Amino acid sequence: MSTATLDNNLNRALELIGGVIDPEIAETYPSIEARILAQALENVELAERRLREIQKLVGDINEVLV
């Protein structure tokens, strides 16, 4: 893979995670690839917590759509 392709892929991956890496993640992981993956996982975990909270507030989607 060329350097330009790798740079494009890393830039796109950064865009997909919102362009920001938590400073704690940045300090913990040595490579940008590992940082991006760790941040993506953190984002998923945060989204799951938010979803559970929303479900508590408005109910489960199956209950709401029925």
C-alpha positions as CSV (number, residue, x, y, z in Angstrom):
1,M,0.0,0.0,0.0
2,S,1.4,3.4,-0.9
3,T,2.1,6.1,1.6
4,A,-0.5,8.3,0.0
5,T,-3.2,5.6,0.3
6,L,-2.3,4.9,3.9
7,D,-2.5,8.6,4.7
8,N,-5.9,8.8,3.0
9,N,-7.1,5.8,4.9
10,L,-5.9,7.2,8.2
11,N,-7.5,10.6,7.5
12,R,-10.8,8.9,6.6
13,A,-10.6,6.8,9.7
14,L,-10.0,9.9,11.8
15,E,-13.0,11.5,10.1
16,L,-15.2,8.5,11.0
17,I,-14.4,8.8,14.7
18,G,-15.1,12.5,14.7
19,G,-11.6,13.8,14.2
20,V,-10.7,13.7,17.9
21,I,-8.7,11.2,19.9
22,D,-9.1,11.3,23.7
23,P,-5.8,12.5,25.2
24,E,-5.7,9.4,27.5
25,I,-6.0,7.1,24.5
26,A,-3.3,9.1,22.7
27,E,-1.0,8.6,25.7
28,T,-1.8,4.9,26.0
29,Y,-1.4,3.7,22.4
30,P,1.9,4.2,20.5
31,S,0.6,4.1,16.9
32,I,-2.1,6.2,15.2
33,E,-3.8,3.0,14.0
34,A,-4.1,1.7,17.5
35,R,-5.3,5.1,18.8
36,I,-8.0,5.2,16.1
37,L,-9.3,1.7,16.9
38,A,-9.3,2.4,20.6
39,Q,-11.2,5.6,20.1
40,A,-13.7,3.9,17.8
41,L,-14.3,1.3,20.5
42,E,-14.7,4.0,23.1
43,N,-17.2,5.8,20.9
44,V,-19.2,2.6,20.5
45,E,-19.3,2.0,24.2
46,L,-20.4,5.6,24.8
47,A,-23.1,5.2,22.1
48,E,-24.4,2.0,23.8
49,R,-24.6,3.8,27.2
50,R,-26.5,6.7,25.6
51,L,-28.8,4.2,23.8
52,R,-29.6,2.5,27.1
53,E,-30.3,5.8,28.8
54,I,-32.6,6.9,25.9
55,Q,-34.4,3.5,26.1
56,K,-35.0,4.2,29.8
57,L,-36.4,7.6,29.0
58,V,-38.7,6.7,26.0
59,G,-39.0,3.0,26.1
60,D,-37.7,0.3,23.8
61,I,-38.2,0.8,20.0
62,N,-40.5,-2.2,19.7
63,E,-42.7,-0.9,22.4
64,V,-42.8,2.6,20.8
65,L,-43.6,1.4,17.3
66,V,-46.4,-0.9,18.3
